[in-house]
Amino acid sequence: MTAYKDEKRGTWFANFRYKNWRDEPKKKSKRGFRTKREAQAWECDFKRKMSRAASMEFSLSHATSILKTCTARARNHT
């Protein structure tokens, strides 16, 4: 984990690279942390949030239960 001290301001900042959901490289940084631990914790939390998969797997039983609830609430149209 990368955390650097900004000598001019006396604070810490996190600066790192990651890949977004399209697998494109991105650069992220945030400044103004009072401690090195806070900067590293923020970076770890950001990477954890970005690593979550955007896809969701459905089973047949789950899909049928969703359809039952949606059709029960749906109003008949003319």
C-alpha positions in Angstrom: 0.0 0.0 0.0 1.3 3.4 -1.0 1.1 6.3 1.4 3.4 9.3 1.1 4.1 12.3 3.4 3.5 15.7 2.0 6.2 17.7 3.7 4.9 21.1 2.6 1.4 20.5 4.2 2.4 18.1 6.9 -0.3 15.5 5.9 -0.3 12.1 4.2 -1.8 11.1 0.9 -2.5 7.9 -1.0 -1.5 7.5 -4.6 -2.0 4.3 -6.6 -3.1 2.7 -9.8 -6.0 0.3 -10.4 -8.1 -1.2 -13.2 -11.7 -0.3 -13.5 -14.6 -2.6 -14.5 -13.6 -2.2 -18.2 -10.1 -3.4 -17.4 -8.7 0.1 -18.2 -5.8 1.4 -16.0 -6.7 4.3 -13.8 -4.8 6.5 -11.4 -6.3 7.5 -8.0 -5.0 9.8 -5.3 -6.4 11.5 -2.2 -4.7 14.0 0.1 -5.2 15.4 3.5 -4.9 12.4 5.8 -3.6 13.0 9.3 -1.8 9.7 9.6 -0.2 7.1 7.3 -2.6 4.5 8.7 -5.7 6.5 7.6 -4.3 6.9 4.1 -3.5 3.2 3.8 -7.0 2.3 5.2 -8.7 4.5 2.6 -6.7 2.9 -0.2 -7.5 -0.6 1.0 -11.2 0.2 1.3 -11.2 1.8 -2.2 -9.6 -1.2 -3.7 -12.0 -3.6 -1.9 -15.0 -1.7 -3.3 -13.6 -1.7 -6.8 -12.8 -5.4 -6.8 -16.5 -6.4 -6.3 -17.9 -8.1 -9.4 -20.7 -6.3 -11.2 -22.3 -9.5 -12.3 -24.9 -11.4 -10.4 -25.6 -15.1 -10.8 -29.2 -16.3 -10.7 -30.5 -19.8 -10.1 -33.7 -21.1 -11.6 -35.5 -21.0 -8.3 -34.5 -17.4 -7.7 -35.6 -16.4 -11.1 -39.0 -18.0 -10.7 -39.6 -16.4 -7.3 -38.8 -13.0 -8.9 -41.2 -13.6 -11.7 -44.0 -14.6 -9.3 -43.6 -11.5 -7.3 -43.5 -9.2 -10.3 -46.5 -10.8 -12.0 -48.5 -10.7 -8.7 -47.9 -6.9 -8.4 -48.3 -6.2 -12.1 -51.6 -4.5 -13.1 -53.6 -5.8 -16.1 -53.6 -3.3 -19.0 -56.1 -3.0 -21.8 
